[in-house]
Amino acid sequence: MPAILRMHGLNVTTCATVPEALECIQKERFDVLLADLNIGQPGDGFTVVSAMRRTQPEAVTIIITGYPAFETALEAIRNQVDDYVVKPADVQRLLVNIQERLRTKQPRQERSIVRLAHLLRRHEPEIVADWLTMCNGDGEIRSIPLDDRARADHVPVVLAEVFEMLEEHRGVVSEIALAAASRHGHERRRQRYTLAMLLKESRFLRRAVLTAVQRHLLEVNISFLLTDLIDLSDNLDTQVRYSVEAFLSPRSEPLVA
């Protein structure tokens, strides 16, 4: 592809890794970015797109993907980059597309770049809905006859603690949140959940949170993303531990076989 683009009079810089691309973006100016969706890791092309959008917002950004069947991923691509190309790329068509977009591009309204806590607060209903979908799609959890409100009543409490911890940059879980986690463990025991089900719903919540981050990656400040995710994971692990300890406590109602 670089050779063909050069044959048509374009100056092309190629990068093999995400760090190499990020360094180029900082040092040079570009009119167009062509980024593979998966450079070294799944979805890391969004990291390069995000850097370009922040430092050179007028550049045309195009993602190259080999997975057109993933509708969710494609929807995110459509919403957050200028275009996408499906492998194997039709280079002639790509050239026409690039030239047309350079001729007609308009000033872009940039999304605000926020820390992880702000992003998750913004998309909390989406996280809860995804979590409920996963729980209701699991036959074991679905066997416990609860409506959506009763099943998810603890999720906003867990998320609120995570949001506040990230915003306040504190490394410990609040006593209020620990007490709420313990109550949740007792409640799940009373509702006849098993320990495996308790752990499974916790795993589903973590997945729902990370899915929201992936969907909206271009909205988040990636400079702090890894450290925020580590703190988030530690917080969730602590809350789950207190729920499990309460679930196993003799004060809980005995399970009926």
Helices and strands as residue ranges (DSSP letters): H 2-7, H 18-27, E 32-36, H 45-55, E 60-65, H 71-80, E 83-86, H 91-104, H 116-122, H 124-136, H 139-142, H 148-152, H 155-168, H 175-190, H 195-215, G 217-219, H 225-248
